[in-house]
Amino acid sequence: MNSARKAKVAVSKQKKEPKSDLEIVAEIVHSAGGKIVGRTRLQKIGYLLHAAGFEDSFSFEYRHYGPYSEGFSAAIHNAAILDFIDEVEKEANWGGTYSIYKVSSSLNATEKKTAKVAFIREAASADPVELELAATAAFLASREGLQEGAWEETQARKPEKAQGNRLENAKALYQKLAAIQSPNKLPAIV
């Protein structure tokens, strides 16, 4: 191989190919310890990764359960269909369904200890309602400019979920996530 070709091959090996949306979903599930329970939980982790600058492949808007991305939802669905992750739907006690996402046996991923992995693990281990409250407050602060009053607005939009210690626990969760070094600092919420 001539030297110009060797240099071109060396440069191409250094450049990382961008991950597909399906690979991003699989990486999140893998980094969470190989399992995530709940569509809403996965959506909120996806949004918080977006807000912290770890991912920028999806755009989010506000819906009933907080930040939501139709593109991320499609990527989750397609990742399951194409065996990047496994999805099992279960019936909930209240009659609806929920999904359990697991790393597919065909996924060949190695995990590095990174800030992104720490961020995902912290979010994935949180109570799902508290995670939803934290993601909602982050969305209100960053997208709707409510750094002051984001928690109050979150409580007003989700009064049934912000009861008891849940809002305080969501604030503590948000502080833990904000303390993890990320490409973009999560908005300061007061």
C-alpha positions in Angstrom: 0.0 0.0 0.0 1.4 3.4 -0.9 2.0 6.1 1.7 -0.9 8.3 0.5 -3.3 5.4 0.8 -1.9 4.5 4.3 -2.5 8.1 5.5 -6.0 8.1 4.1 -6.8 4.8 5.9 -5.3 6.1 9.2 -7.4 9.3 9.0 -10.6 7.3 8.3 -9.9 5.1 11.3 -9.5 8.1 13.5 -12.9 9.6 12.4 -15.8 8.1 14.3 -18.8 7.3 12.2 -21.9 9.0 13.7 -24.1 6.5 15.5 -27.4 5.7 14.1 -30.5 6.5 16.0 -30.9 2.8 16.7 -27.4 2.5 18.1 -28.1 5.5 20.3 -31.1 3.8 21.8 -29.2 0.5 22.3 -26.3 2.4 23.9 -28.6 4.0 26.4 -30.2 0.7 27.4 -26.7 -0.9 27.6 -25.3 1.9 29.7 -28.3 1.8 32.1 -27.1 -1.7 33.1 -28.8 -3.6 30.3 -32.4 -2.9 31.3 -34.8 0.0 31.4 -38.4 -0.4 32.6 -40.9 1.9 31.0 -41.4 4.0 27.8 -41.7 7.2 29.8 -38.5 6.5 31.7 -36.6 5.9 28.5 -38.0 9.1 26.9 -37.0 11.2 30.0 -33.5 9.7 29.9 -33.3 10.6 26.2 -34.4 14.1 26.9 -32.0 14.7 29.8 -29.1 13.4 27.6 -30.2 15.9 25.0 -30.4 18.7 27.5 -27.0 17.9 28.9 -25.5 17.8 25.4 -24.6 14.1 25.3 -27.0 13.5 22.4 -28.4 15.8 19.7 -30.1 13.5 17.3 -33.7 14.1 18.5 -35.9 17.1 19.0 -38.3 17.2 21.9 -41.5 19.0 22.6 -43.7 19.2 25.7 -46.5 16.6 26.1 -48.6 15.4 29.0 -45.8 13.3 30.5 -43.2 16.0 29.9 -40.5 16.2 27.2 -41.3 13.8 24.3 -39.7 13.1 21.0 -41.6 11.4 18.2 -38.3 10.6 16.5 -36.9 9.1 19.6 -40.0 7.0 20.0 -39.7 5.8 16.5 -36.0 4.9 17.1 -37.0 2.9 20.2 -39.6 1.0 18.2 -37.3 0.4 15.3 -34.4 -0.6 17.6 -36.7 -3.3 19.0 -37.8 -4.5 15.6 -34.3 -4.7 14.2 -32.9 -6.5 17.3 -30.8 -3.7 18.6 -32.8 -4.1 21.9 -35.4 -6.5 23.2 -38.8 -5.1 24.2 -41.3 -7.0 26.2 -44.7 -5.5 26.9 -46.4 -6.3 30.2 -49.8 -5.5 31.6 -49.8 -3.0 34.4 -51.9 -3.4 37.6 -54.1 -0.5 36.4 -54.9 -2.2 33.1 -52.5 -0.4 30.7 -49.2 -1.8 29.4 -45.6 -0.9 30.0 -42.4 -2.0 28.2 -39.2 -3.6 29.5 -36.2 -2.9 27.3 -33.2 -5.1 27.5 -29.9 -5.3 25.7 -30.3 -7.6 22.7 -28.3 -10.7 22.7 -27.0 -9.7 19.3 -25.6 -6.4 20.6 -21.8 -6.5 20.8 -21.1 -3.4 22.9 -18.2 -2.7 25.2 -18.8 -0.2 28.0 -16.4 2.5 29.0 -16.7 4.4 32.3 -17.6 7.8 31.1 -19.6 10.8 32.3 -22.4 9.9 29.9 -22.6 6.3 31.4 -22.7 7.8 34.9 -25.4 10.2 33.8 -27.5 7.4 32.3 -27.1 5.2 35.3 -28.1 7.9 37.7 -31.2 8.7 35.6 -32.1 5.1 35.0 -31.9 4.2 38.7 -34.2 7.0 39.8 -37.9 6.7 40.7 -39.7 7.1 37.3 -42.1 9.8 38.6 -39.2 11.8 40.1 -37.3 11.4 36.8 -40.4 12.7 34.9 -40.6 15.7 37.3 -36.9 16.5 36.9 -37.0 16.2 33.1 -40.1 18.4 33.0 -38.4 21.1 35.1 -35.3 20.9 32.9 -37.5 21.3 29.8 -39.4 24.3 31.3 -36.1 26.0 32.3 -34.2 25.4 29.0 -37.0 25.5 26.4 -39.5 27.9 28.0 -37.0 30.1 29.8 -38.4 29.4 33.3 -35.1 29.1 35.3 -36.9 30.9 38.1 -40.2 29.1 38.7 -39.6 25.9 36.8 -40.2 23.8 39.9 -43.4 25.7 40.7 -44.6 25.3 37.1 -43.8 21.6 37.2 -45.8 21.3 40.3 -48.7 23.2 38.8 -48.7 21.0 35.6 -48.3 17.8 37.6 -49.9 18.3 41.0 -50.8 14.6 41.4 -47.2 13.5 40.8 -45.5 16.3 42.8 -47.1 15.2 46.1 -45.3 14.2 49.2 -41.5 14.1 48.9 -41.5 13.5 45.2 -40.8 17.1 44.1 -38.0 17.4 46.7 -36.6 14.1 45.5 -36.8 15.2 41.9 -34.8 18.4 42.8 -32.2 16.2 44.5 -32.0 14.0 41.4 -31.6 17.0 39.2 -28.8 18.3 41.3 -27.0 14.9 41.1 -27.4 14.9 37.3 -26.3 18.5 37.0 -23.1 17.7 39.0 -22.0 15.2 36.4 -19.7 16.7 33.9 -21.5 17.1 30.6 -21.0 18.9 27.2 -23.7 21.3 28.1 -24.4 22.3 31.7 -28.0 21.5 32.7 -29.9 24.8 33.3 -29.6 26.2 36.8 -33.1 25.9 38.3 -34.1 28.0 41.3 
